Amino acid sequence: MSIDTVAGHVQPTRLMRNASAYHRMLRHRFAVPRKLVNPVIRGLKHICNPSQTGKRTEVAKLAGAGGEADRQLSSDGYVLFGREAFPELQSALETHRDELLDLVRAAEERAMNKTANKQMLTTVVRNDGFFDLPDIMKFVVSRPLVDLATRYFGRVPVLTSVSLWWSPPNDSMQQSQLYHCDGEDARQLKFFFNVSDVTAEQGPFTLLPGEISDRIRAAKGIVARKVTDEEVAEFGAHEKSLTLTGKAGEGACVDTCRCLHYGSRGNSKARVVLMLRFNDHLAPNVDIPDWHVRAGDFAGGLDDVQKLVLGIQTD
Ligand SMILES: O=C(O)CCC(=O)C(=O)O
């Protein structure tokens, strides 16, 4: 579990890259309770790379002071974005429009040829595949977005996932179609952006605000399990739910470890969304991708905050 140095970049440790496997092993092979596993992995990650926490906290000062969006994110666990919030996303989607259409068409064809295991949510492009869609990748690490995430965590986080998701028409009710909170850490941030317009018929991402989610989770003692609609109804919470319907380019940022949520439910039409996930570098149950392997020239255009977000750092 050492720090590898390749081409002047400090690479994520093996534990950073594969934390979820260590997490599973401790939980299932050694029956260590979840509440012990998380601090153990956090501690090990820190020991393996002790300068990271200080460095990320120091560089976080570059993220600036924040404003109303930050206040809403802290209190409610989510912020909604109109199209005007990230104009560079509009132009990136326009630039890569044909490639995106081809990728979605290919996913549709694969799904049509598949006889079993019809999935309600398919990843069309993931992680370093976005280096082939460079304007989108530039948006993913753009400062306003990364700065909001940095202020939320209080230090520069790591980009742990980028996915273009396609959810086809379906009538299943399973997995992430049921209310749940994510279990990677005590907090994390996911950004969801509509790639094409999303209506109620397209299984929009749906969330419950932080305060009501906190109450349901506290009362039910829920840790990383699904919550039924009936349980949600006991709290009169359905009318508090928010759905991410809207135009292409609109979206939201959500702490999915805090806010109960689901998506891809009851689609009569397909939905395409871009999802980004940011985690604290010590997050116990999440793997950090090897962004540096394919970053190439892309890394040259990044500032200190962005390099830390991709774990590409010249210490
Ligand atoms: O939008 C969806 O289909 C579900 C997403 C979800 O549950 C998640 O990102 O945790």
The ligand as an ORCA input file, in Angstrom:
! r2SCAN-3c Opt
* xyz 0 1
  O     -31.316      8.255    -11.451
  C     -31.404      7.052    -11.201
  O     -31.847      6.224    -11.991
  C     -30.968      6.527     -9.838
  C     -29.723      7.151     -9.366
  C     -29.342      6.707     -7.991
  O     -30.072      6.074     -7.286
  C     -28.042      7.073     -7.485
  O     -27.270      7.744     -8.177
  O     -27.725      6.684     -6.338
*
